[in-house]
Amino acid sequence: MTILVTDQGFGPDTWDRGYTPLGEAANDAVALDVPADADPADVPLSADIIRVDFPSFADGRGFTIARMLRLRGYQGRLRAHGHVISDQYAMARRSGFDEVEISQSLAARQPEDQWLFRADWQEHDYHARVRGVSNH
């Protein structure tokens, strides 16, 4: 059982149609599982949801994949999956992820309040602080 983290906190995983591994996907795949070592240029943009794997919290390639997919024009649901910790939530959102999928064991170690503390990721954008302007 997994938990989804959004700017509103913890919620149930509502996606129940499964995922197609990127290597087996055709351009009409509805949901894609993208490994951390994938080339973002090889990911079809037609899927309703793309789930990007984070094999370790120290592996940031997923952030690059998310950013590149958004720059290529992907408008669908983008989910970080795997070893993402609450300290990385703001970066996940800034790079283009809509949500983070975590395990129940991680949710027990890092409760909802730790994720919500970082849910004001737009308010504390370092670019705005450097320029001395507010994001409001």
ZAZA-128093 format. One record per residue (C-alpha): residue in one letter; residue number from 0; x, y, z. Coordinates in Angstrom, 1 decimal. Last residue first. Example, Ala and Ser with C-alpha at 12.3 -4.5 7.8 and 13.67 -1.06 7.14 Angstrom:
2
[semi S 1 [13.7 -1.1 7.1]];
[semi A 0 [12.3 -4.5 7.8]];
END
This chain:
136
[semi H 135 [2.7 36.5 -4.3]];
[semi N 134 [6.1 35.2 -5.2]];
[semi S 133 [7.9 37.8 -3.2]];
[semi V 132 [10.9 39.8 -4.4]];
[semi G 131 [14.4 40.3 -3.0]];
[semi R 130 [16.1 39.0 -6.1]];
[semi V 129 [18.0 36.3 -4.1]];
[semi R 128 [14.8 35.5 -2.1]];
[semi A 127 [12.8 35.2 -5.4]];
[semi H 126 [15.4 32.8 -6.9]];
[semi Y 125 [15.4 30.8 -3.6]];
[semi D 124 [11.8 29.9 -3.9]];
[semi H 123 [10.4 29.9 -0.4]];
[semi E 122 [6.8 30.8 -1.1]];
[semi Q 121 [6.6 28.4 -4.1]];
[semi W 120 [7.8 25.4 -2.0]];
[semi D 119 [5.1 26.0 0.7]];
[semi A 118 [4.6 22.2 0.8]];
[semi R 117 [7.9 21.8 2.7]];
[semi F 116 [6.4 21.9 6.2]];
[semi L 115 [3.6 19.8 4.7]];
[semi W 114 [6.0 16.9 4.2]];
[semi Q 113 [7.3 17.0 7.8]];
[semi D 112 [3.7 17.4 9.0]];
[semi E 111 [2.7 14.2 7.2]];
[semi P 110 [5.0 11.9 9.1]];
[semi Q 109 [8.5 11.0 8.2]];
[semi R 108 [9.3 7.6 9.8]];
[semi A 107 [5.7 6.4 9.6]];
[semi A 106 [5.3 7.8 6.1]];
[semi L 105 [8.5 6.0 5.1]];
[semi S 104 [7.0 2.7 6.4]];
[semi Q 103 [3.7 3.4 4.6]];
[semi S 102 [5.6 3.7 1.3]];
[semi I 101 [5.9 6.9 -0.7]];
[semi E 100 [4.5 8.2 -3.9]];
[semi V 99 [5.3 11.9 -4.6]];
[semi E 98 [3.0 14.2 -6.4]];
[semi D 97 [2.7 16.8 -9.1]];
[semi F 96 [6.4 16.6 -10.2]];
[semi G 95 [7.7 19.4 -12.2]];
[semi S 94 [11.3 20.2 -11.0]];
[semi R 93 [10.0 22.7 -8.5]];
[semi R 92 [7.6 20.1 -7.0]];
[semi A 91 [10.4 17.5 -6.6]];
[semi M 90 [12.7 20.2 -5.2]];
[semi A 89 [10.2 21.1 -2.6]];
[semi Y 88 [9.6 17.5 -1.6]];
[semi Q 87 [13.3 16.6 -1.2]];
[semi D 86 [13.5 17.2 2.5]];
[semi S 85 [10.5 14.9 2.8]];
[semi I 84 [12.4 11.9 1.4]];
[semi V 83 [12.2 10.4 -2.1]];
[semi H 82 [13.2 6.7 -2.3]];
[semi G 81 [10.7 5.3 -4.7]];
[semi H 80 [8.2 7.1 -6.9]];
[semi A 79 [8.0 10.7 -8.2]];
[semi R 78 [4.7 11.2 -10.1]];
[semi L 77 [3.9 13.4 -13.1]];
[semi R 76 [0.3 13.8 -14.1]];
[semi G 75 [-0.1 15.0 -17.7]];
[semi Q 74 [1.0 18.3 -19.3]];
[semi Y 73 [4.3 17.1 -20.9]];
[semi G 72 [5.6 20.0 -23.1]];
[semi R 71 [9.3 19.1 -23.7]];
[semi L 70 [10.2 21.5 -20.9]];
[semi R 69 [7.9 19.5 -18.6]];
[semi L 68 [9.6 16.2 -19.6]];
[semi M 67 [13.0 17.8 -19.1]];
[semi R 66 [12.2 19.0 -15.6]];
[semi A 65 [10.9 15.6 -14.6]];
[semi I 64 [13.9 13.7 -16.0]];
[semi T 63 [16.2 16.1 -14.3]];
[semi F 62 [14.5 15.5 -10.9]];
[semi G 61 [14.6 11.8 -11.5]];
[semi R 60 [18.4 11.9 -11.9]];
[semi G 59 [18.7 13.0 -8.3]];
[semi D 58 [20.1 9.8 -6.8]];
[semi A 57 [20.9 10.3 -3.2]];
[semi F 56 [17.3 9.4 -2.1]];
[semi S 55 [18.0 6.1 -3.8]];
[semi P 54 [16.3 4.1 -6.6]];
[semi F 53 [14.1 7.2 -7.5]];
[semi D 52 [11.7 6.0 -10.2]];
[semi V 51 [9.7 8.3 -12.4]];
[semi R 50 [5.9 7.7 -12.7]];
[semi I 49 [4.3 9.1 -15.8]];
[semi I 48 [0.5 9.6 -15.9]];
[semi D 47 [-2.0 10.2 -18.7]];
[semi A 46 [0.6 9.0 -21.3]];
[semi S 45 [1.0 11.0 -24.5]];
[semi L 44 [4.4 12.5 -23.9]];
[semi P 43 [6.4 9.4 -25.0]];
[semi V 42 [9.7 9.1 -23.1]];
[semi D 41 [12.8 8.7 -25.3]];
[semi A 40 [13.9 12.3 -25.0]];
[semi P 39 [13.9 11.9 -21.2]];
[semi D 38 [16.7 9.4 -21.6]];
[semi A 37 [16.1 6.8 -18.9]];
[semi D 36 [18.6 6.1 -16.1]];
[semi A 35 [16.1 6.8 -13.3]];
[semi P 34 [13.6 4.3 -14.7]];
[semi V 33 [10.3 5.4 -16.2]];
[semi D 32 [7.1 3.6 -15.4]];
[semi L 31 [4.4 4.7 -17.8]];
[semi A 30 [0.7 5.0 -17.7]];
[semi V 29 [-1.8 5.3 -20.6]];
[semi A 28 [0.5 3.7 -23.2]];
[semi D 27 [-0.4 4.9 -26.7]];
[semi N 26 [3.1 5.7 -27.9]];
[semi A 25 [4.1 2.1 -27.2]];
[semi A 24 [5.6 1.0 -24.0]];
[semi E 23 [7.8 -2.1 -23.3]];
[semi G 22 [11.0 -0.3 -22.5]];
[semi L 21 [9.1 2.4 -20.5]];
[semi P 20 [7.6 -0.2 -18.2]];
[semi T 19 [3.8 -0.1 -18.4]];
[semi Y 18 [2.0 1.0 -15.3]];
[semi G 17 [-1.1 -0.2 -13.4]];
[semi R 16 [-4.8 0.9 -13.8]];
[semi D 15 [-5.5 1.6 -10.1]];
[semi W 14 [-4.3 5.2 -9.7]];
[semi T 13 [-6.1 6.7 -6.6]];
[semi D 12 [-3.1 6.3 -4.2]];
[semi P 11 [-4.5 7.5 -0.9]];
[semi G 10 [-3.7 10.8 0.6]];
[semi F 9 [-1.1 12.6 2.6]];
[semi G 8 [-0.6 16.3 2.6]];
[semi Q 7 [-2.4 19.2 0.7]];
[semi D 6 [0.7 20.1 -1.3]];
[semi T 5 [0.7 16.5 -2.5]];
[semi V 4 [2.0 13.2 -1.0]];
[semi L 3 [0.6 10.0 -2.2]];
[semi I 2 [0.6 7.0 0.1]];
[semi T 1 [1.4 3.4 -1.0]];
[semi M 0 [0.0 0.0 0.0]];
END
